[in-house]
Structures are given as structure tokens and as C-alpha cells.
Amino acid sequence: MIDLIVAVLRTGTPMIYVAMAGVLAQRAGVWNLGLEGLMITGACASVVVTEQTGSVALGLAGAIAFSVLLSALLWLVIEKLKANPIIAGLGLTGLGLGGTDFGIQAVYGSEGAVTAPAGIPTLGPGFGPFGVLDLLVIAMPVMVFAVWFLCRRTRFGLRLTASGEHPFAARSVGADPARMRLIALLLGGVLAGLGGADLSLGGLDIFSTGMTAGRGFMAFSAVIFGAGHPVGAAFAALFFALVEFLGIKAQLVFGENAPRDFVLMLPYIATVLGIWISARLRGGALLSATEMRDG
């Protein structure tokens, strides 16, 4: 049982950080389909900077910096160039996936995996089976609570929600929806960068092209499954991580009797089912990004 908890926490934490970024964007009226691009950018930047400098702290800072930069670019395209947020988000994902591939080739001259000399510090053997958990995993519940508190218990959170749902009402109380969206996307860039860094430096200490494997989209799905609530999104991400763990466990237990391709499909099947269940429970009342932005 403990091994299950540890495995789910390690697998789910990167998605939870990215899902929190999606929650902030959703509150501001943006369905951020660029989460996959932000996540892989953070994963790549953290390993490359750590490998080049030998400092994990600088690696984390690099992950945050690049993700925040891309988030600012997304805001610029949406707000100033008036692009469709969905298309802009998908474009950001393509930029992240292609840009990291190009960056690895430019720096190292090949598409091979890059190994960092160190990873995010863990609790250590003194904590038994939980000793393999890194500091970002330990900080994850605090981060979820912080996002919940920010969104639900602060004046900023109320203005952020108003900017996403009722922009005209937000303007009437002195809140600039465009500025609120910028803040939400930049904060989300920080969280998505940390999520990517935890994926690559939280035990593997390695980056390879396409290593996110759709986890950013799973995080986006967790936002929908969790009805835009930070805690709900976090539990949805843990559910997807649990499905992934059970699939791997089934392959180890049943061997060739559990088709590898089917096992790899399980997290994505769970994602689709999760969105479908969420839509059914909420009466299919999911708003499009354009509807939310227009109030």
C-alpha cells in the first residue's frame, strides 16, 4: 500500500503543478491548451541548465524563467493580437515540443537524452519508503492549498474569477481583465515550469524528447474533471496517476497477457472518461474559452 501511495505521488505531482497552472488560467477565462508545451519546456530547461551549471537551484530557476516567458508570449498573442485562445494554446504546445527538440540538437548536436548531474533533493533514507519523495512532492499539498486560498479567499481571487466570468463587472470595480489574465498566466508559468522540472529532475535526472507524453493534456483534463477547483483538479491528476501505476503493475504481474499497447493507453482512456463523466455530472455546461472571456 505504501509503495502505491509513493508511486502515485511521484507520478501525479508533476501533473498537479501543471493542473494548478491550468486552474489559474481557467479562473481568468483562458482554457490553456499550452500546458503541454510549458511542461516540456520546464523539463528541458531544468535538465539543460543543471547539466551546464551543476546547480539544481539554477535548473529550477531556468525552468521557471522559460515557462514564464512562454506564458507571457501566450498572453501577448491572445490579448494584443486577439488570437483564439484554443489555437494559441495548441500553438504554444507545438512550440514547446519542437523548440525543446531543436534546442537539444543545437546545444548537444544530437537528439539523445540529456542526463543531469543531480536531481531535486529527496527526504532521504531516514524516512523509510517515503525517502524517495523529492521536495517538490512534499511541497505539493501546500501549493494546492495556496492556489485554493488565492482563488477562493482573497480579493485578488475574486477579481480573477470576475475577470474570467464577467469582465464587464470586473471593470466596474476597477479590475483590468487583461492584466488579471497576464498575472494568472505568469503565475501558471511558474507552476508549470516546476511541474516540468519535477518530471525530469524528481528521480529520473534526465530529459528526453517528448518525455511529457501528453501529461500536460492530462493536467488540462484534470482541470475540467475537477470543475476548475484546485483540490478537485489535484485529485483528478492523482486519479490519472493511479491508473498509470495500475497499468504498469498489471504488465509486471501478467507479463505478455497484458498487452503493452493497451497498458500504455490506460491513462489516456481514463482522461477521456474523466472528461465525459465531468460533462455528464455538470449537465454538459462547460463553457468555451471565448464564452468565458466575453462574459
C-alpha positions in Angstrom: 0.0 0.0 0.0 2.8 2.4 0.9 4.5 1.6 -2.4 1.3 2.5 -4.2 1.0 5.9 -2.4 4.6 6.7 -3.1 4.3 5.8 -6.8 1.1 7.8 -7.3 2.6 10.8 -5.5 5.7 10.7 -7.6 3.8 10.3 -10.9 1.0 12.7 -10.0 2.9 15.6 -8.6 4.2 17.0 -11.9 0.7 16.9 -13.3 -0.7 18.6 -10.2 1.6 21.5 -10.5 0.7 21.9 -14.2 -3.0 21.5 -13.3 -2.7 24.3 -10.8 -1.4 26.4 -13.7 -4.5 25.4 -15.7 -6.8 26.3 -12.8 -5.4 29.8 -12.6 -5.8 30.3 -16.3 -9.3 28.9 -16.3 -10.3 31.3 -13.5 -9.0 34.2 -15.6 -11.1 32.9 -18.6 -8.4 31.1 -20.6 -8.6 27.4 -21.3 -4.8 26.9 -21.5 -4.1 24.2 -24.0 -0.4 25.2 -24.0 0.2 23.4 -20.7 1.9 20.5 -22.5 4.3 23.0 -24.1 5.0 24.7 -20.8 5.6 21.4 -19.0 8.1 20.0 -21.5 9.9 23.4 -21.7 10.3 23.3 -17.9 11.5 19.7 -18.1 14.1 20.5 -20.8 15.3 23.8 -19.3 15.8 22.3 -15.8 18.0 19.5 -17.0 20.0 21.5 -19.5 20.7 24.4 -17.1 21.5 21.9 -14.3 23.9 20.0 -16.6 25.6 23.2 -17.8 25.9 24.8 -14.3 25.9 21.9 -11.9 23.3 23.6 -9.8 19.8 22.2 -9.3 18.6 25.5 -8.0 19.6 27.3 -11.2 18.0 24.4 -13.1 14.7 25.1 -11.3 15.1 28.8 -11.9 15.7 28.2 -15.6 12.6 26.0 -15.9 10.5 28.8 -14.3 12.1 31.5 -16.4 11.4 29.8 -19.8 7.9 28.8 -18.8 7.0 32.3 -17.6 8.5 33.7 -20.9 6.3 31.4 -23.0 3.3 32.3 -20.8 3.9 35.9 -21.5 4.1 35.1 -25.2 0.7 33.4 -24.9 -0.8 36.4 -23.2 0.6 38.7 -25.9 -0.9 36.6 -28.7 -4.3 36.3 -27.0 -4.7 39.9 -25.7 -2.8 42.1 -28.1 -3.1 40.1 -31.3 -6.6 38.9 -30.5 -5.9 35.2 -31.4 -8.2 32.4 -30.5 -7.0 31.1 -27.0 -7.5 27.5 -28.0 -5.5 27.8 -31.2 -2.9 29.9 -29.5 -2.5 27.3 -26.7 -2.1 24.5 -29.2 0.5 26.6 -31.0 2.3 27.0 -27.7 2.3 23.3 -27.2 3.8 22.8 -30.7 6.4 25.4 -29.9 7.4 23.7 -26.7 7.6 20.3 -28.2 9.5 21.4 -31.3 11.5 24.0 -29.5 12.9 21.6 -26.9 13.9 19.1 -29.7 15.6 21.9 -31.6 17.3 23.2 -28.5 18.7 19.8 -27.5 20.2 19.4 -31.0 21.6 22.9 -31.0 23.3 22.5 -27.7 24.4 18.9 -27.8 24.4 18.2 -31.6 22.1 15.1 -31.3 18.6 14.1 -30.2 19.8 11.8 -27.4 18.8 12.1 -23.8 20.5 14.6 -21.6 21.4 13.5 -18.0 21.7 16.0 -15.2 24.5 15.5 -12.6 22.0 15.8 -9.7 18.3 16.0 -9.1 15.9 17.6 -6.7 16.8 16.7 -3.1 14.8 13.9 -1.5 13.8 13.2 2.1 16.4 10.5 2.4 16.6 7.0 3.8 15.6 8.3 7.3 12.0 8.5 6.1 11.8 4.8 5.0 9.8 4.2 1.8 8.9 7.9 1.7 12.5 8.9 1.5 12.5 8.8 -2.3 10.0 11.7 -2.4 11.6 14.9 -3.5 11.0 18.3 -2.0 8.5 19.4 -4.7 6.4 16.4 -3.9 6.4 17.4 -0.2 5.5 21.0 -1.1 2.7 19.9 -3.4 -0.1 19.9 -0.8 1.0 23.3 0.4 1.0 24.6 -3.2 -2.5 23.2 -3.8 -3.8 24.9 -0.6 -2.1 28.2 -1.6 -3.8 28.2 -5.0 -7.1 27.3 -3.4 -6.7 30.1 -0.8 -5.6 32.6 -3.5 -8.6 31.8 -5.7 -11.3 31.4 -3.1 -10.3 33.5 -0.1 -8.6 36.6 -1.3 -9.7 39.8 -3.0 -7.3 39.0 -5.9 -9.0 35.7 -6.4 -12.4 37.2 -6.5 -11.3 39.7 -9.1 -9.6 37.0 -11.1 -12.8 34.9 -11.2 -14.8 38.0 -12.1 -12.4 38.8 -14.9 -12.9 35.4 -16.4 -16.7 35.1 -15.9 -17.9 38.7 -16.0 -15.3 41.0 -17.5 -17.6 44.0 -17.5 -18.4 43.6 -13.8 -14.7 43.2 -13.1 -14.0 46.6 -14.8 -16.8 48.2 -12.8 -14.8 47.5 -9.6 -11.5 48.6 -11.0 -10.1 45.3 -12.2 -8.5 45.1 -15.6 -9.3 41.7 -17.1 -6.3 41.8 -19.4 -4.0 42.5 -16.6 -5.6 39.8 -14.4 -5.1 37.3 -17.2 -1.5 38.3 -17.5 -0.9 37.7 -13.8 -2.7 34.4 -13.9 -0.7 33.1 -16.9 2.6 34.2 -15.4 1.8 32.5 -12.1 0.8 29.5 -14.1 4.1 29.6 -15.9 5.9 29.3 -12.6 3.8 26.3 -11.6 4.1 24.6 -15.0 7.8 25.1 -15.0 8.1 23.5 -11.6 5.9 20.6 -12.8 8.2 20.0 -15.8 11.2 20.2 -13.6 9.8 17.7 -11.2 9.1 15.3 -14.0 12.7 15.4 -15.2 14.7 16.1 -12.0 12.4 14.4 -9.5 14.0 11.0 -9.7 15.0 10.4 -13.3 17.5 13.3 -13.6 17.2 13.0 -17.3 15.4 14.7 -20.2 14.5 13.1 -23.5 12.5 14.5 -26.4 8.7 14.2 -25.9 9.1 12.8 -22.3 5.9 14.6 -21.1 3.9 12.1 -23.3 0.7 14.0 -23.1 0.8 14.7 -19.3 0.2 18.4 -19.9 -3.0 17.5 -21.7 -3.9 15.2 -18.8 -3.3 18.1 -16.4 -5.7 20.2 -18.6 -8.2 17.4 -18.4 -7.8 17.3 -14.6 -8.9 21.0 -14.6 -12.1 20.1 -16.4 -12.6 16.9 -14.4 -12.1 18.9 -11.2 -14.6 21.6 -12.3 -11.9 24.2 -12.1 -11.4 23.7 -8.4 -7.8 23.4 -7.2 -8.5 20.5 -4.9 -10.7 18.7 -7.4 -8.1 19.2 -10.1 -5.4 17.8 -7.8 -7.4 14.7 -7.0 -8.2 14.2 -10.7 -4.5 14.3 -11.5 -3.8 11.7 -8.8 -6.5 9.5 -10.3 -4.8 9.6 -13.7 -1.5 8.8 -11.9 -3.2 5.9 -10.2 -4.5 4.5 -13.5 -1.0 4.8 -15.0 0.5 2.9 -12.0 -2.1 0.1 -12.1 -1.4 -0.3 -15.8 2.3 -0.7 -15.2 1.7 -3.0 -12.3 -0.6 -5.2 -14.4 2.1 -5.5 -17.1 4.6 -6.6 -14.4 2.2 -9.1 -12.9 0.6 -10.6 -16.0 3.5 -10.1 -18.4 2.6 -10.8 -22.0 -1.0 -11.4 -21.0 -1.4 -7.7 -20.5 -0.8 -6.1 -24.0 1.8 -3.3 -23.7 0.0 -1.0 -26.1 -3.3 -1.4 -24.1 -1.5 -0.7 -20.9 0.0 2.5 -22.3 -3.4 3.6 -23.5 -5.0 3.3 -20.0 -4.1 6.8 -18.7 -5.5 8.4 -21.9 -8.6 6.3 -21.8 -9.1 7.4 -18.1 -8.6 11.0 -19.3 -11.3 10.8 -21.9 -13.7 9.0 -19.5 -12.9 11.6 -16.8 -13.9 14.5 -19.1 -17.1 12.6 -20.2 -18.1 11.9 -16.6 -17.4 15.5 -15.6 -19.5 16.8 -18.5 -22.4 14.4 -17.6 -22.3 15.4 -13.9 -22.4 19.1 -14.8 -25.0 18.7 -17.4 -22.7 19.5 -20.3 -22.4 23.1 -19.2 -18.8 23.5 -19.8 -18.0 27.0 -21.2 -15.8 27.6 -24.1 -12.8 30.0 -23.6 -14.4 32.5 -25.9 -17.7 32.4 -23.9 -15.9 32.9 -20.6 -13.8 35.8 -22.0 -16.9 37.6 -23.4 -18.8 37.1 -20.1 
